[in-house]
Amino acid sequence: MGHVYGVPVAVTEHEGRPVRFVWEHRVYNVRHIVDHWVTLRADWSPEVQEHLPQRAHWRVEAGSSGALGVYELQHDSATDRWLLARVWD
């Protein structure tokens, strides 16, 4: 089990996939995508929203200054925001 953060991060994408993110003033380069899945937002209501808001989850191996770790990034299609959801040591 990793540490849960849920903090906003700046993510650079290529063809919809994260390739780099900035967390706590450090740049992390994605080396490998470990897993990817999509979920619907629990607060979705067909009366209020026309499109299905999704969260894309990306579990990636990434590194900063040579040290590698596993991170879970989430992209929310309704807000177009990225979060660092979890970090495994």
C-alpha positions in Angstrom: 0.0 0.0 0.0 1.3 3.4 -0.9 0.9 6.9 0.5 -2.2 8.7 -0.7 -1.8 12.3 -1.7 -4.5 13.6 -4.0 -2.5 16.8 -4.9 -2.7 18.7 -8.2 0.3 18.2 -10.5 1.3 19.6 -13.8 1.5 16.8 -16.4 2.9 16.8 -19.9 1.1 14.4 -22.2 1.9 12.8 -25.6 -1.0 11.2 -27.4 -3.0 11.3 -24.2 -0.4 9.5 -22.1 1.6 11.2 -19.3 5.2 11.5 -20.1 6.3 13.9 -17.4 4.9 15.5 -14.3 6.0 18.1 -11.8 5.5 17.5 -8.1 7.0 19.6 -5.3 9.1 21.5 -7.7 10.7 18.4 -9.1 10.3 17.0 -12.7 9.5 13.3 -12.9 10.0 11.6 -16.3 7.7 8.6 -16.9 9.9 5.6 -17.8 7.2 3.0 -18.0 3.4 2.8 -17.8 2.6 0.0 -15.4 -1.2 0.1 -15.7 -4.1 2.2 -17.1 -7.8 2.1 -16.4 -10.8 4.5 -16.6 -13.6 5.0 -14.1 -16.8 7.1 -14.1 -17.0 9.9 -11.6 -19.4 9.0 -8.8 -21.0 12.4 -8.8 -22.2 12.2 -12.5 -25.8 13.0 -13.1 -27.5 12.7 -16.5 -29.7 15.7 -15.7 -26.8 18.0 -15.1 -24.1 16.7 -17.4 -24.4 15.8 -21.0 -21.1 13.8 -21.3 -19.9 11.0 -19.1 -17.2 12.5 -16.9 -14.3 10.0 -16.5 -11.2 9.7 -14.5 -8.3 8.1 -16.3 -5.9 6.4 -13.9 -2.3 5.9 -14.9 0.1 3.9 -12.7 3.6 4.8 -13.9 7.2 4.2 -13.1 8.9 7.6 -13.0 12.1 9.2 -11.8 13.6 12.4 -10.7 17.4 12.7 -10.4 17.9 9.0 -11.1 15.7 7.7 -8.3 12.7 5.7 -9.6 9.3 5.2 -7.9 5.8 4.1 -8.8 3.1 6.8 -8.9 -0.6 6.9 -9.7 -1.8 9.9 -11.7 -5.4 10.7 -12.3 -6.9 12.8 -15.1 -10.4 14.1 -14.6 -12.1 14.7 -18.0 -14.7 17.1 -16.5 -12.2 19.5 -15.0 -9.1 18.7 -17.2 -7.1 18.5 -14.1 -4.4 16.0 -13.0 -3.8 14.7 -9.5 -1.1 12.7 -8.0 -3.2 10.1 -6.2 -0.8 7.7 -4.7 3.0 7.0 -4.3 4.6 3.6 -3.6 7.9 3.5 -1.9 
